[in-house]
Amino acid sequence: DKYRIAATVAFIVVIVGIGVPMWWKTTTVYRVNLPSSAILRLSEQPIKSAVHVGIYTQNPDRAQLLISELEAEFENSSTWLVQFKQLPSFDKATSAHSPAVLEKLLLQQHPQSVGDFMFIEWPKLEEELLLTTERSALMRSDVSAKKLSQLLHLKVLQTHRINQILTTDERVGVKAEAPQPAYDVIVSVLNPKPRLTHAQWNVALAAQTYIEPFLAQISDISNYTVRTQWKYRVSLEADLKQVRDKSKLGRHYALQESALPHLLTSIAQNLSASITDKPVINLVVYIPPCNTAPLHIYNNSAMLTQNGVDAFISPPWGGFIIANPPEHVCLAYLNMQPPLDYYVNTNDNMQVMLDQLHKLLDISSEVQLAGLKTVDIEQLAPRRWEYESYMRRSAIRHIATASSTLESLIKLLDQISYIVIDDKVGTAITNSYGDILAAKVALLEHRLLDASALAKRAFVASERGFFDASLLAQLYFPDEQKYAIYIPLFLPVMVPVLSSFNMLRKLLQRGRKEKQQ
């Protein structure tokens, strides 16, 4: 009996004391501790951005009046913390003979940081407001605070776009994706009939001269890689209609606006954009052969050509430009002469591409305001106030997107208990959460560059955590399936254990009876 008891106890100790804990340990889903409750409260913490606005007028009392009225306009704003500051006049400023000189003098006295703005009074201004390419706007002496508030909301701060990002109403919210950390910009020149159209163009040099310097100016948000290519024998699958006109050629061809989506579908597969894992922005220049040139875009009623440019964009895919051959080249073709060599106009096409990039990247502001004139861009860089507004909007979008991603991930992990959360995913989630909080603080402290970098980092980390492949390691091996596998395995083993317990009980009972007797 002693040996039987010792063997039974040893068997029970091995199975219950070693086997069961080992089974429990090896089948437990590994999960790093996460700040789940704090992440779920992210949406309760508003995103608010500080903005500094300076106002210069020749009459100090007028500046004070404008500031008091503007402060009342922004007092109850849930998004903006605007600090208005009066810029005092000085001798050199009162004697300035042009707005540019006055602005330069004011900036020397009151340097601006990223995200600042300034209103400068200039009595001789024809328009009520003139929005420059820098962080400033000229205003007439009779402009109202209401008009200044409209300019700030519609153009500089773009409050309507921020509200679309932050709203929870899907009918009002914007569906555009947050800016990605890296893009490939592919400039493609399509020449369907190179034997008939001898177009010459150093497109690589053109991209280096125009596209790359522009993208370098806006690289705070995303990194861009520019590539160029020529594509031949790419047919344009669209029905073209011949239209008679009074030109020397006597006709041109019409491409219907309704056919543009089908046109993009037909050429997209030939652009080799699938060789990269980054999002792609396509900039396509199509050179029609002379037998279908000149080619113009039409809607149902009229030609859509503006300033001799036939182009359109399709966000986020890219832009399309029709570069018609010169008239004398097609005249030679109609007269059965040998094809003539010609050079594609670099400046015209690149200016259109830059304008398309403004719209595709959502930098440009198309909202109109009565009494406002905006100075045209004369350099490759975008308007400074416009880009900084884009930077602020991108930071808020990155914060909102990262917060939503983390909240969705935490809810998913709470619902499905057998999803693995390893150290890599846990670090990404924790870092993203910390960067979100830091980005919100940076926006509130008027540190736009820091806020943009932190928000971008939070967005990248949240996406990396959400789409990590390790989350799927045991997704198709739920608890029910574990029990279905382990019960048939352990039940035969547990039968001897239970019978051993019963045997021990009987032995102990018999021992007690013998002692009592």
C-alpha positions in Angstrom: 0.0 0.0 0.0 2.8 2.4 0.8 4.3 1.9 -2.7 0.9 2.3 -4.3 0.3 5.5 -2.4 3.8 6.9 -3.3 3.3 6.1 -7.0 -0.2 7.6 -7.0 1.0 10.8 -5.3 4.0 11.1 -7.7 1.7 10.6 -10.7 -0.7 13.3 -9.4 2.1 15.7 -8.7 3.6 15.3 -12.2 0.3 15.7 -13.9 -1.3 18.4 -11.8 1.8 20.2 -10.4 3.9 20.2 -13.6 1.8 19.2 -16.6 -1.2 21.5 -16.1 0.9 24.7 -15.4 3.1 23.9 -18.4 0.0 23.4 -20.6 -1.5 26.6 -19.3 1.8 28.6 -19.9 2.4 27.2 -23.4 -1.2 27.8 -24.5 -1.7 31.3 -23.0 -1.8 34.1 -25.6 1.1 36.5 -25.0 -0.1 40.1 -24.5 1.9 43.2 -23.6 0.3 45.5 -21.2 -1.2 48.5 -23.0 -2.7 51.8 -21.8 -6.1 50.7 -23.1 -8.3 52.9 -21.0 -6.2 56.0 -21.7 -6.3 55.3 -25.5 -10.0 54.9 -25.4 -10.3 58.4 -23.9 -8.2 60.0 -26.7 -11.3 61.1 -28.6 -12.5 62.9 -25.4 -9.5 65.2 -25.5 -10.0 68.0 -28.1 -7.4 69.0 -30.7 -6.7 72.7 -30.3 -4.1 74.7 -32.2 -2.6 78.0 -31.2 -2.1 80.8 -33.8 -0.4 84.2 -33.5 -1.8 87.0 -35.6 -0.2 90.5 -35.7 -2.1 93.6 -36.8 -0.4 96.8 -38.0 -2.4 100.0 -38.6 -1.3 103.6 -38.8 -3.9 104.5 -36.2 -3.3 102.5 -32.9 -6.9 102.9 -31.8 -8.1 101.2 -35.0 -5.8 98.3 -34.3 -7.2 97.9 -30.8 -10.8 98.0 -32.1 -10.0 95.3 -34.7 -8.3 93.1 -32.1 -11.2 93.4 -29.6 -13.7 92.5 -32.3 -11.6 89.6 -33.6 -11.1 88.2 -30.1 -14.8 88.2 -29.7 -15.1 86.2 -33.0 -12.7 83.5 -31.9 -13.6 83.5 -28.2 -15.8 80.4 -28.3 -13.8 78.4 -30.9 -13.3 74.8 -30.1 -10.4 74.4 -32.5 -8.4 77.6 -32.5 -6.6 79.5 -29.7 -5.8 82.7 -31.6 -3.6 85.4 -30.0 -3.9 88.8 -31.6 -1.1 91.3 -31.1 -0.9 94.9 -32.1 2.3 95.9 -34.0 3.2 99.4 -32.9 4.1 101.9 -35.6 7.6 103.5 -35.9 9.3 106.2 -37.9 10.6 104.0 -40.8 7.2 102.3 -41.1 5.3 105.5 -41.5 7.6 106.7 -44.3 7.6 103.4 -46.3 6.8 104.0 -49.9 5.6 100.5 -50.9 3.8 97.6 -49.2 6.9 95.4 -49.8 9.1 97.8 -47.9 6.7 98.2 -45.1 6.3 94.4 -44.7 10.1 94.0 -44.7 10.5 96.7 -42.0 7.7 95.1 -39.8 9.4 91.6 -40.1 12.7 93.1 -38.9 11.0 94.6 -35.9 8.6 91.6 -35.3 10.1 88.3 -36.6 7.6 85.6 -37.4 7.7 81.9 -36.5 6.1 79.0 -38.5 2.4 79.3 -38.5 2.2 83.1 -37.7 0.2 85.6 -39.8 0.1 89.4 -40.1 -2.4 92.0 -41.3 -0.8 95.2 -42.7 -2.8 98.3 -43.4 -2.1 100.0 -46.7 -4.6 102.9 -47.4 -3.9 103.0 -51.2 -5.0 99.4 -51.7 -7.6 98.9 -54.5 -9.1 95.7 -53.1 -10.3 95.3 -49.5 -7.7 92.5 -48.9 -4.6 91.4 -50.8 -3.2 88.0 -49.7 0.5 87.8 -50.4 2.7 84.7 -51.0 4.2 85.1 -47.5 2.6 85.1 -44.0 0.8 88.3 -44.5 -2.2 90.1 -46.1 -2.6 93.8 -46.9 -5.8 95.4 -45.9 -7.5 98.7 -46.8 -8.2 101.3 -44.1 -12.0 100.7 -44.2 -11.9 96.9 -44.0 -14.0 95.4 -41.2 -13.0 92.8 -38.5 -15.7 90.5 -39.9 -13.9 90.5 -43.2 -10.6 89.7 -41.5 -12.2 86.9 -39.6 -13.6 85.4 -42.8 -10.1 85.6 -44.4 -8.6 83.8 -41.4 -11.3 81.1 -41.3 -11.5 80.4 -45.1 -8.0 80.8 -46.3 -5.3 80.9 -43.5 -6.8 78.5 -41.0 -9.3 76.7 -43.3 -11.7 76.0 -40.5 -14.2 74.3 -42.7 -11.6 71.6 -43.7 -10.6 71.1 -40.1 -14.2 70.6 -39.1 -14.6 68.0 -41.9 -11.6 66.1 -40.4 -12.8 66.2 -36.8 -16.5 65.6 -37.3 -18.0 62.3 -36.4 -20.9 62.8 -38.9 -20.1 60.6 -41.9 -22.3 62.7 -44.1 -20.2 65.8 -43.5 -16.8 64.3 -42.9 -14.1 64.2 -45.5 -13.1 60.8 -46.9 -9.6 61.8 -48.0 -6.8 59.8 -46.6 -4.1 61.2 -44.3 -0.9 62.2 -46.1 1.4 59.1 -46.3 5.0 59.3 -45.2 6.4 58.6 -48.7 5.2 58.9 -52.3 6.5 58.0 -55.7 5.9 60.7 -58.3 6.0 59.2 -61.8 6.2 61.5 -64.8 5.2 59.6 -67.9 5.3 60.8 -71.5 3.0 58.8 -73.8 3.9 58.9 -77.5 1.6 56.3 -79.1 3.1 56.6 -82.6 6.8 57.5 -82.4 7.3 57.0 -86.2 4.8 59.7 -87.0 5.4 62.0 -84.0 9.1 63.0 -83.6 8.6 64.7 -80.2 11.9 65.7 -78.4 11.9 66.3 -74.7 14.4 65.8 -71.9 11.7 65.0 -69.3 14.2 63.9 -66.7 15.9 67.4 -66.8 12.5 69.1 -66.7 11.5 67.1 -63.6 14.8 67.9 -61.9 14.3 71.6 -62.7 10.7 72.0 -61.7 9.2 69.1 -59.9 12.0 68.1 -57.5 12.7 71.6 -56.1 9.0 72.1 -55.5 8.6 68.8 -53.7 11.8 69.5 -51.7 10.0 72.6 -50.3 7.1 70.5 -48.9 9.1 67.5 -47.6 8.2 68.2 -44.0 5.0 66.1 -44.4 6.1 63.4 -46.8 9.1 62.2 -48.7 8.9 62.1 -52.5 10.8 60.1 -55.1 10.5 61.4 -58.6 10.9 59.1 -61.6 10.4 59.7 -65.3 9.7 57.4 -68.3 8.7 57.4 -71.9 6.0 55.0 -73.1 5.4 54.2 -76.7 2.5 52.5 -78.5 0.1 53.2 -75.7 -3.3 53.6 -77.4 -5.9 56.0 -76.1 -9.1 53.9 -75.8 -11.7 56.6 -76.3 -14.1 57.6 -79.0 -12.8 60.8 -80.6 -15.1 63.0 -82.6 -13.9 65.3 -85.4 -15.0 68.9 -85.2 -14.6 71.4 -88.0 -13.0 74.8 -87.2 -11.3 77.8 -88.9 -7.7 76.8 -88.2 -5.2 76.0 -90.9 -5.8 72.3 -90.3 -9.5 72.8 -90.7 -10.5 70.5 -87.8 -9.7 69.3 -84.4 -10.8 66.3 -82.3 -13.1 66.2 -79.3 -12.6 64.0 -76.2 -15.7 63.9 -74.1 -15.4 64.6 -70.4 -17.5 61.5 -69.6 -14.9 59.3 -71.2 -12.0 60.5 -69.0 -12.3 57.8 -66.3 -12.3 55.1 -69.0 -9.2 56.7 -70.5 -7.3 56.6 -67.2 -8.3 52.9 -66.8 -7.0 52.0 -70.2 -3.5 53.6 -69.7 -3.0 52.9 -66.0 -1.9 49.3 -66.6 0.9 50.5 -68.9 2.5 53.0 -66.5 4.5 50.5 -64.4 3.2 52.0 -61.2 2.8 48.6 -59.6 6.5 48.0 -59.2 6.6 50.1 -56.0 5.0 49.6 -52.6 4.6 53.3 -52.0 1.5 55.3 -53.0 2.0 56.7 -56.5 1.1 60.1 -58.0 1.0 59.8 -61.8 1.7 62.9 -63.9 1.0 61.9 -67.5 1.8 63.9 -70.6 0.0 62.5 -73.7 1.2 63.5 -77.1 -1.5 62.7 -79.7 -0.4 61.8 -83.2 -1.3 64.2 -85.9 -4.0 62.1 -87.3 -6.0 62.8 -84.1 -4.5 66.2 -83.2 -5.2 68.8 -82.0 -7.2 67.0 -79.3 -9.4 69.0 -76.9 -11.6 68.1 -73.9 -15.3 68.7 -74.3 -18.3 68.5 -72.0 -21.8 68.2 -73.2 -22.0 71.8 -74.4 -18.6 73.4 -74.9 -14.8 73.0 -75.1 -13.1 72.9 -71.7 -9.7 74.1 -72.9 -8.5 77.0 -70.8 -5.6 79.2 -71.8 -4.7 76.7 -74.4 -4.3 73.9 -71.8 -6.1 70.6 -72.0 -5.6 68.9 -68.7 -7.5 67.3 -65.8 -6.8 65.6 -62.4 -8.3 62.5 -60.8 -7.4 62.5 -57.1 -5.6 60.6 -55.7 -4.5 58.8 -59.0 -2.8 61.9 -60.6 -3.0 64.3 -63.4 -3.3 64.1 -67.2 -2.0 66.7 -69.8 -2.6 66.7 -73.5 0.4 68.2 -75.3 -0.8 68.7 -78.8 1.9 69.0 -81.5 2.5 72.4 -83.1 0.3 73.3 -86.0 3.1 73.3 -88.6 4.1 69.7 -87.7 0.6 68.4 -88.3 0.3 70.5 -91.5 3.4 68.7 -92.8 1.7 65.4 -91.9 -1.5 66.3 -93.8 0.6 67.3 -96.8 2.3 63.9 -96.8 5.7 65.3 -95.9 8.2 63.5 -93.7 7.7 63.8 -90.0 9.2 67.0 -88.5 11.2 67.0 -85.3 10.0 69.4 -82.6 10.5 70.1 -78.9 7.8 69.8 -76.3 7.3 73.1 -74.4 8.9 72.4 -71.0 7.7 75.5 -69.2 4.1 75.3 -70.2 3.7 71.6 -69.2 5.7 71.9 -66.0 3.6 74.8 -64.8 0.5 72.8 -65.4 2.1 69.8 -63.5 2.9 72.1 -60.5 -0.6 73.3 -60.4 -1.9 69.7 -60.5 0.4 68.8 -57.6 -0.9 71.7 -55.6 -4.4 70.2 -56.0 -3.5 66.5 -55.7 -1.6 67.1 -52.5 -4.5 69.3 -51.2 -2.2 72.3 -50.6 -4.1 74.9 -52.7 -7.1 76.8 -51.3 -9.8 77.2 -53.9 -12.4 79.0 -51.7 -13.3 82.5 -53.0 -14.0 85.5 -50.8 -15.6 88.8 -52.1 -13.2 91.7 -51.9 -10.1 89.4 -51.7 -7.3 89.1 -54.2 -4.5 86.6 -54.0 -1.0 87.3 -55.4 0.0 84.8 -58.0 2.8 82.4 -57.3 6.0 83.4 -59.1 8.4 80.8 -57.5 8.5 77.1 -57.4 7.6 76.9 -53.7 4.0 77.2 -52.7 2.7 80.2 -50.8 4.1 80.2 -47.4 0.7 80.7 -45.5 -0.9 78.1 -47.8 1.8 75.5 -47.1 1.7 76.1 -43.3 -2.0 75.8 -43.4 -1.5 72.4 -45.1 1.1 71.5 -42.5 -1.3 72.3 -39.7 -4.2 70.5 -41.3 -2.0 67.4 -42.0 -0.9 67.4 -38.3 -4.5 67.5 -37.1 -5.5 64.8 -39.7 -2.6 62.6 -38.6 -3.5 63.0 -34.9 -7.2 62.2 -35.6 -6.4 59.2 -37.8 -3.9 57.8 -35.4 -6.3 58.2 -32.5 -9.1 56.5 -34.4 -6.7 53.7 -35.4 -5.6 53.0 -31.9 -9.1 53.2 -30.5 -10.3 50.7 -33.1 -7.3 48.4 -32.4 -7.9 48.4 -28.6 -11.6 47.6 -29.1 -10.7 44.8 -31.4 -8.2 43.4 -29.0 -10.7 43.6 -26.1 -13.3 41.7 -28.2 -11.0 38.9 -29.5 -8.9 37.7 -26.5 -6.8 35.2 -28.5 -5.0 37.9 -30.7 -1.3 38.0 -29.8 0.2 41.4 -28.8 3.9 40.9 -28.9 6.6 43.4 -27.8 6.9 44.9 -31.3 3.2 45.7 -31.6 3.0 46.9 -28.0 5.9 49.3 -28.5 4.3 50.7 -31.7 1.0 51.3 -29.9 2.6 52.8 -26.8 4.9 55.1 -28.9 2.0 56.2 -31.1 -0.1 57.1 -28.0 2.8 59.1 -26.5 3.4 61.0 -29.7 -0.3 61.8 -30.1 -0.3 63.4 -26.6 3.0 65.3 -27.4 1.6 66.5 -30.8 -1.5 67.9 -29.1 0.7 69.8 -26.6 2.9 71.1 -29.4 -0.1 72.4 -31.4 -1.4 74.1 -28.2 2.0 75.7 -27.6 2.3 77.0 -31.2 5.2 74.7 -32.2 3.9 73.7 -35.6 7.0 72.0 -36.9 7.3 69.8 -33.8 3.6 69.0 -33.9 3.8 68.0 -37.6 6.8 65.7 -36.9 5.2 64.1 -33.8 1.8 63.7 -35.5 3.4 62.0 -38.6 5.4 59.7 -36.3 2.2 58.8 -34.3 0.4 58.1 -37.6 3.2 55.8 -38.9 3.4 53.9 -35.6 -0.3 53.4 -35.3 -0.5 52.0 -38.9 2.5 49.8 -38.2 0.8 48.4 -35.1 -2.6 48.0 -36.7 -1.3 46.1 -39.7 1.4 44.0 -38.1 1.3 40.4 -39.3 1.8 39.0 -35.8 -1.7 40.0 -34.9 -3.0 37.2 -37.2 -0.8 34.5 -35.7 -3.6 32.8 -33.7 -6.6 34.7 -35.2 -7.8 31.4 -36.8 -7.1 29.3 -33.7 -9.7 30.5 -31.1 -10.3 29.1 -27.6 -13.1 26.8 -28.8 -10.8 25.2 -31.2 -8.2 24.7 -28.5 -10.6 22.9 -26.3 -11.8 20.8 -29.2 -8.1 19.6 -29.6 -6.9 19.4 -26.1 -9.9 17.7 -24.4 -9.5 14.5 -26.4 -5.8 14.6 -25.7 -6.0 15.2 -21.9 -9.2 13.4 -21.0 -7.7 9.9 -21.3 -4.7 11.1 -19.1 -7.0 12.6 -16.5 -9.0 9.4 -16.0 -6.1 7.6 -14.2 -5.5 10.8 -12.2 -9.2 10.8 -11.0 -9.1 7.1 -10.3 -5.9 7.6 -8.3 -7.7 10.3 -6.2 -10.5 7.8 -5.6 -8.0 5.1 -4.6 -6.2 7.4 -2.2 -9.5 8.3 -0.6 -10.3 4.6 -0.1 -6.9 3.9 1.4 -7.1 6.8 3.7 -10.6 5.8 4.9 -9.4 2.2 5.5 -6.4 3.5 7.4 -8.7 5.6 9.7 -11.0 2.6 10.4 -8.0 0.4 11.3 -6.7 3.1 13.8 -10.2 3.4 15.3 -10.4 -0.4 15.8 
